[in-house]
């Protein structure tokens, strides 16, 4: 199963040496911004944003770990 902890390990793809350096820089900046936004969103999810079913599943699994 994927985890939020693995987001920091996602690397940028190698860009072709034939690509215009300005385009490569713009693409790299865009990808960094997207990764930062995704990491922020996933790290700041609140249970209010979960469905009742998912909240119940989390509550059930948390209860099992404590016993």
C-alpha positions in Angstrom: 0.0 0.0 0.0 1.3 3.5 -0.8 2.0 5.9 2.0 2.4 9.6 2.4 6.0 9.0 3.7 7.0 7.9 0.2 6.1 11.2 -1.4 9.5 12.7 -0.7 11.2 9.9 -2.5 9.5 10.7 -5.8 12.1 11.9 -8.3 11.7 14.1 -11.3 12.1 12.4 -14.7 15.2 12.9 -16.7 14.5 15.6 -19.3 16.0 15.3 -22.8 19.1 17.3 -23.4 17.5 18.5 -26.6 14.8 20.3 -24.6 15.0 24.0 -24.4 16.6 24.9 -21.0 13.9 27.5 -20.2 11.1 25.0 -20.9 12.9 22.4 -18.8 13.2 24.9 -15.9 9.5 25.8 -16.2 8.5 22.1 -16.2 10.7 21.3 -13.2 9.3 24.2 -11.2 5.8 23.2 -12.0 6.4 19.6 -11.0 8.0 20.7 -7.7 5.0 22.9 -7.0 2.6 20.0 -7.7 4.6 17.7 -5.4 4.6 20.3 -2.6 0.8 20.9 -3.0 0.1 17.1 -3.0 2.2 16.6 0.1 0.5 19.5 1.9 -3.0 18.2 1.0 -2.3 14.6 2.0 -0.6 15.6 5.3 -3.4 17.9 6.3 -6.4 15.8 5.7 -8.9 16.0 8.5 -11.4 13.2 9.4 -14.2 15.7 8.5 -13.1 15.2 4.8 -13.6 11.4 5.0 -16.8 9.5 4.3 -18.7 7.9 7.2 -17.6 4.5 5.9 -13.9 5.4 5.9 -14.1 7.1 9.3 -15.6 3.9 10.6 -12.9 1.8 9.1 -10.2 4.0 10.6 -11.9 3.9 14.0 -12.1 0.1 13.8 -8.5 -0.3 12.9 -7.4 2.1 15.6 -9.3 0.2 18.2 -7.7 -3.1 17.1 -4.2 -1.7 17.4 -4.8 -0.6 21.0 -5.8 -4.0 22.2 
